[in-house]
């Protein structure tokens, strides 16, 4: 998917635009790093629990905590991304912050789909990984060549985000034959709505937009406080037992 983004951008917009997009892609690697740390432990746990009778509850509990951590991480980066880019990058790349929010969401949906992809590995059904990834890849190519000529780099970022979102949705239903993960639909929808408001606020030409961003981050934490407090409580109990 990332490769098709680059080729389409160079084809329709040129090398300089591809450079700006490459810079924008660097920032979400913070979230990628967070998922990489988590995935190493998760793959082992998923395989170990694959034959357990309570695996659906275990997978559900882990995903609900993990999903909120990724969303809050996204929200926190959105808060600081604009002043950070304006402070650190040269004037040629200063517009890169505009494309970061959608790429952050792309990383979130990538991590969600990868989380479910582990189910295929645990159940020795790697064809499912290939099939769902292929669907996402084809969709990405089609949308890139459709949207980039129309809305530029935002088209590439949106395409990446929506492609991984579709892969995640497909895997939710496809992996039900292995395990049923009960999503906190209400909290997830509300959380993503807050993220979308954050993105809209980020584009406002208003000096006090940063205050709004911080308040929205706090609102996001409040919305998910039940899961957050439960997670903190479990960690505390674990260390107390140790």
Number of C-alpha atoms within 10 A of each C-alpha: 19 14 9 18 24 19 17 21 24 15 14 16 15 13 14 13 17 20 17 18 26 15 19 24 19 12 19 22 15 15 20 18 11 14 22 14 10 14 17 10 10 17 17 13 15 22 17 12 16 19 12 11 9 11 18 18 14 16 22 17 16 15 19 19 15 17 19 21 20 22 22 18 18 23 29 16 20 24 23 14 19 19 12 13 20 15 11 10 14 10 10 10 19 18 18 23 24 20 20 26 27 22 26 28 27 22 25 26 24 21 24 23 23 19 24 25 24 22 24 21 17 19 15 11 14 14 11 17 19 13 12 20 22 14 15 21 19 14 19 24 21 12 18 28 20 15 18 22 16 12 11 15 24 18 22 30 27 22 27 29 22 19 23 29 21 19 26 24 15 17 23 20 12 15 18 13 8 16 21 15 21 14 14 13 9 9 16 17 11 14 23 15 13 19 23 16 14 23 19 13 20 22 12 11 8 9 7 10 16 19 12 15 24 17 13 21 25 14 14 22 19 11 17 18 13 10 18 16 11 12 16 11 11 11 12 12 10 10 8 8 7 6
